[in-house]
Structure formats: C-alpha cells, structure tokens
C-alpha cells in the first residue's frame, strides 16, 4: 500500500523534536535501571546500525570501487562508477524519475485536496465516503498493477475498448515510448492518491471551526474561506504531505516492475528500477551503487528542505 | 439561495461518485475478467459482463501454483515483522521517554537515523550483507532486517512523554520492579497506539514487494506478491487466470481493510502528520 513508506515519514518532525534532554540521574539503583534501559533500546539501535547504517556505509564505500558480481578483485576507481552511471542510462533514469515524480505530486496532491474538500463540504453522508479511497492503497500493488496491465492491453483492454467505442484510434499503451510513462503514472496516482485524501481530510479538520465561522460571518464564500483561511492554516500539513508524496514518487518500483520492466527502450526506467536492474539483472553493482547513492542524496535533500521549510512555517506563526 | 445549495450539493455528490467509481472500477474489471472464459477474455467484442461466469477459473488458478505456501510465507513474514516492529518500538520509545541513562541522546539519534536511509537506496549492499550472513531465502532474512522501526520508536516515545511520571513513581514506592512498572503500568496505556500502528504496519509488510524480491529467489520461500508476479510471467496470455490469481490475493486484504478501516485511517494520519 505504498503508505508507502512510513519509515520515511515525518523525518523533519523527528529531527525538529530533537533528542531527549538528559534528565537528572535517578537516585535509586541507577545501574540496574541503566541495564534495563539499554536492553529496551538495544533491539532498535543494534538492528538500525546493522541493517541501515552498515549497508549505507557499504554503499558509499563500494560505489568508489570497480565491481560486478564476477569481479573478484575490486579496484579503487574514484568517481568512475558515477560517470558511467550518468552516461549509461542513469542520467536518463533520473530524468524519468523527475518527470514521473512531478506528475505524481500534481495528480495525487491535487486529487487529494479536491476530494478532501468535497468530503469536508458538510453535505449529508459524504464524510463516510472517505473509506473507499483507502482501498487501492492497502491491496497488493502487484495485483492492482496486473489489473491495470489488463486494462491497458491492446484491443481487448478496457481503455482501448472505450477508445474504439468513441471512434478514437487505439494504442498499445505499455509498448509505446510516448504513452508508457503516462500509463504507469496513471496507475501510480490511482494507487496512491487515497493517502493524500485521508491526510488532507485530517488537515482540514485541524482548522478551527470558529475561525471558519468568523470568516463566514464576515461574508467570505467557500472559495475565499479556502484561499484565505484553510489553505494558509494547512501550510504545515501540505509540506508534510508533499514530503511523503515526493519520497514515494522517487522510489516508484513495483508499478514499473510489473507493467513495463523499465521499457519500452528505457522510457519508464526510474532511478530505483535502474538500481534493481543494474544490481540484480545486469550485475553491474558499480553503476547500481552509484545510483543508490544518488537516491540516498535525493531523499536527504528532500528531508533537509523539509526541515528548512518547516522551520520557516513555524517561525511565521 | 436554496436552489444554489441544491446545485452545489449535486456537484459534490457527482464528483465524489465519479471518484469512487474510478477507485472501484479496476477492481470490478478484475472480478469480471477473472470469470470470463478463455475465448471471451481475448475477444474485444465480447460483452463486459461474462455470459456464463466461470467460477472454476479460481480453482484453476489455485491449482497452477503453490498459493497456499505463498500465503503461509506472507503470513509468517507479516505477523513476525509487525510484532517485532511493535515490540522494539514500544520498548525503545518507553526507554527514550521515561528512563534516564548515559548516552541516551546519541542512541536516540542512532535509532532515528534509520529514517534517513531509505531502504530502496541500499538494496544492493543489503542483499550482499544478507548473503554474507547466509540469510538469503530464509525467514530470518525476511524478518530480522525489518524489525527496527524508527517511526515506531518515535511515536511510542511521543506517546509516553505525554503520560504522567507519577504513575511510575507511585508503583516504585510500592516496591514494584522497573520491569513491572513497564509491563503493568505503562505498556497497557499504549494500547490505542499499538492498535492504530499494528494494522498499518501489518498491511505494509503483507504488501511489501521490493524487500522479499531481493532476499528470496526460490518458489517455496516467495511471498504472495512475488508469487503472483511469477504466475503472471508463466501464464502471460491467460488473462482470465491472471485476474483470478489477483483476485485471490486481493480479497483477504480487502476483507481486513474493510473490517479495520477506522484503524487504517488513524494509522495513516499518525504516521505522516503527527
């Protein structure tokens, strides 16, 4: 459900919250309390070091060495892997990822906001309609990807049947370089937008009722209440939603794996698919690691931007 | 005024109805495609609704691949990883919030650093590491690397920071050990957070595709999503069977999702905005 990745959520929140202040030492049996505390934090700390920090160090280190699975004596090659990665498909993959992510943000945040406003409009019964939007998010992506592959299929697929019903030319969406990314993006947005509906509904609920009522009393219509009250008061939420959406878009994989395998001719090869393909299909781990580092730096950049913007939003209050 | 309200509400219902239709239609398409005959499914002129629903397609799909085994693998992975994430997060969150110990600040930073390293960036070294450990194609290889949950530790810490310290002090004065203070005083308070997180983490583990993909490459250790993708590559043109197989994997999740929708919505909000 690409709730994607709660592991990457709210990073700025966490950093801004800062580390716990060191409190006064407990007076009674401090050593036994310490032992218990270390035992309690040990699983999280040890496993984070072993399965996040160690692989990250391996990634950074090995991205500077020649490598392939069959390369028994890796040599230091400096930034050569990066140069090869960018020249041999990686630069293109980063471009595809950028286009995909931009489209993904616009579609899912736009649809999320509009639908949240509709759900929040106070029309009888609509508040309960939030639940259906969660469904695409929680069912297995491989299964829904197969459904969309079927709908995009030539001739008997639903989309082509609709096209011929209205006398438009048919197309082989997933095999056409121009249309494949649009098809993958359509599916990706369908799969994820429910999350932004849920989050924007929560954001709208956080706007105090009396502020909205006061605006109504002053004669503000629905649009002005949105533009001058709700939207500015949701800036913090919008920022957090943007971060989650961007990180999800950047790491799009399963959609591509099932629908196009990066094809046709690299048209849907995203950064993460590139890492997978180089690392596990072509066995060029040098290029794969270089792109892994690029992905790490991109998500770090988004996190840093988030922290910076959150700081500005909070100071503006 | 009244007429404009009715007009506005009609637009609201119309747009929401359209959106629900867009969400639901692919699932309906899956169900009707799964029930078509081999001839109907590839006939562009066949009616959308199958003339004679082929319920046997579901049995045919099930017979073609070890779905039972894949289901079991996914359940073992989903339950164990979720339990591990909840337990490790609960313990660490409690210690970081309510216990004092040397190097707390540093260890908290280490625990949170997991959030800065997206799994997708490290898939290649991760698979090499698990290979070195001899953990490829094993349950521990699937489960153990997923147990540390920075988000869980953070959310539980936030929760415990909001609980009164006096509760623990009172129990300690009554002679309770530190372990009892945790298990009998504080841990039960966290039940609502556990409920909201449990379902969302479970669904995430259940649907995880990329992680099993780099850890498992045998049919008997595959999870459902992987198995489904293998099934698709073997029966590329048997679209009705592929849709029947998708149906098999979607329905159990759909039932869980409908039953637990309130917790799911809470969990999504908790993870992203709080």
Interface residues (C-beta under 8 A of the other chain):
Chain A: X1 X3 X4 X5 X6 X7 X8 X9 X10 X11 X13 X14 X15 X17 X19 X20 X22 X23 X24 X25 X26 X28 X32 X33 X34 X36 X37 X38 X39 X40 X41 X43 X44 X45 X46 X47 X48 X49 X50 X51 X52 X53 X54 X55 X56 X58 X59 X62 X111 X114 X115 X118 X119 X121 X123 X126 X129 X130 X131 X132 X133 X134 X135 X136 X137 X138 X139 X140 X141 X142 X143 X144 X146 X147 X148 X150 X151 X153 X155 X156 X158 X160 X161 X164 X190 X194 X195 X198 X199 X202 X203 X237 X240 X241 X244 X247 X251 X253 X254 X257 X258 X272 X275 X276 X279 X280 X285 X288 X289 X292 X293 X295 X296 X299 X300 X303
Chain B: X9 X12 X13 X15 X16 X19 X20 X22 X23 X24 X26 X27 X29 X30 X33 X41 X42 X43 X44 X46 X84 X87 X88 X89 X91 X92 X94 X95 X96 X97 X99 X100 X101 X102 X104 X105 X107 X108 X109 X110 X111 X112 X113 X114 X115 X116 X117 X118 X119 X120 X121 X122 X123 X124 X125 X126 X127 X128 X129 X144 X145 X147 X148 X149 X150 X151 X153 X154 X157 X158 X172 X178 X179 X182 X200 X201 X203 X204 X206 X207 X209 X210 X213 X214 X224 X225 X226 X228 X229 X232 X239 X242 X243 X245 X246 X249 X250 X253 X254 X257 X258 X261 X264 X265 X267 X268 X269 X271 X272 X273 X274
